[in-house]
Amino acid sequence: MGSRLVGRERRKLRVRGTVNGTPERPRLTVTRSLTHIYAQVVDDMSGRTVAFASSLSKELKGNAEGDKKADAKRVGALIAEKCKAAKVDAVVFDRNGYPYHGRIAAVADGAREAGLQF
């Protein structure tokens, strides 16, 4: 395992020690790969996933105009819509050990613009 992955795993565990999802404010966690981005809203008390969206979601399929950052913003807007449908208005943001810039920040911006509160 490379040192970059070890460092990210260490940051992830440190953040997860303080960031927990409750039924009132579930945790919005973001994971990225080289080509796609995934977001899910998790209630850690019951261990239940409230909403899930990714750049592979059927709602976004064929909508691939722009770059990966634009895709990430659309994923943020989609996860916010799904949260609204599940009657979730506020979340805590878990960047999952990734630096808060680029695609991770784009997901957060897209969700905020669609009305989700952090």
C-alpha positions in Angstrom: 0.0 0.0 0.0 1.4 3.4 -1.0 2.1 6.1 1.5 -0.7 8.3 -0.1 -3.3 5.6 0.7 -2.0 5.1 4.2 -2.2 8.8 4.8 -5.8 9.0 3.4 -6.8 6.0 5.5 -5.4 7.7 8.6 -7.2 11.0 7.9 -10.4 9.0 7.2 -10.3 7.3 10.6 -9.5 10.5 12.4 -12.4 12.3 10.8 -14.8 9.4 11.4 -14.0 9.6 15.1 -15.8 12.9 15.3 -18.3 12.9 12.3 -21.3 10.6 13.0 -24.6 10.5 11.2 -27.8 10.7 13.2 -31.4 10.3 12.0 -31.8 14.1 12.1 -28.4 14.9 10.4 -27.1 11.8 8.5 -23.6 11.7 7.2 -23.0 12.5 3.5 -19.9 10.6 2.5 -18.1 11.0 -0.8 -15.8 8.5 -2.5 -14.0 9.0 -5.8 -12.2 6.8 -8.3 -10.2 7.9 -11.3 -13.2 8.1 -13.5 -16.3 8.2 -11.2 -17.6 9.8 -8.0 -20.0 8.3 -5.5 -22.0 9.9 -2.7 -24.2 8.3 -0.1 -26.1 9.6 2.9 -25.8 7.2 5.9 -27.6 7.2 9.2 -24.9 5.7 11.5 -27.3 5.0 14.4 -29.3 2.5 12.4 -26.6 1.6 9.9 -29.0 2.5 7.0 -28.2 4.2 3.7 -30.8 6.9 3.2 -29.8 8.0 -0.3 -27.2 7.1 -2.9 -26.0 8.8 -6.1 -23.0 8.4 -8.4 -21.8 9.5 -11.8 -23.0 6.1 -12.9 -26.7 6.7 -11.8 -29.3 6.2 -14.5 -30.5 9.8 -13.9 -27.1 11.1 -15.0 -26.3 8.5 -17.6 -25.8 10.1 -21.0 -25.6 13.6 -19.4 -21.8 13.6 -19.6 -21.1 17.0 -20.8 -18.2 18.9 -19.3 -15.4 17.4 -17.2 -15.3 15.2 -14.1 -15.8 18.3 -11.9 -19.1 19.1 -13.6 -20.2 15.5 -13.2 -19.4 15.8 -9.5 -21.5 18.9 -9.2 -24.4 17.0 -10.9 -24.0 14.1 -8.4 -24.2 16.6 -5.5 -27.4 18.1 -6.9 -28.9 14.5 -7.4 -28.0 13.4 -3.9 -29.7 16.6 -2.6 -32.9 15.8 -4.5 -32.9 12.3 -3.2 -32.4 13.6 0.3 -35.3 15.9 -0.1 -37.5 13.0 -1.2 -36.4 11.1 1.9 -37.3 14.2 4.1 -33.6 14.9 5.0 -32.8 18.6 5.0 -29.4 18.8 6.8 -26.3 16.5 6.7 -22.8 16.4 8.0 -20.2 16.2 5.3 -17.6 13.4 5.4 -14.9 14.0 2.8 -13.6 10.5 3.5 -9.9 11.5 3.9 -9.7 13.3 0.6 -8.6 16.9 0.4 -11.5 19.4 0.2 -10.9 20.7 -3.3 -11.7 19.7 -6.9 -14.4 17.0 -7.3 -15.0 16.6 -3.5 -15.7 20.3 -3.2 -17.9 20.2 -6.3 -20.1 17.6 -4.8 -20.6 19.7 -1.7 -21.3 22.8 -3.8 -23.8 21.0 -6.0 -25.6 19.7 -2.9 -25.7 23.1 -1.2 -27.0 24.8 -4.4 -29.8 22.2 -4.5 -30.9 23.1 -1.0 -29.1 20.7 1.3 -27.7 22.2 4.5 -24.3 21.3 5.9 
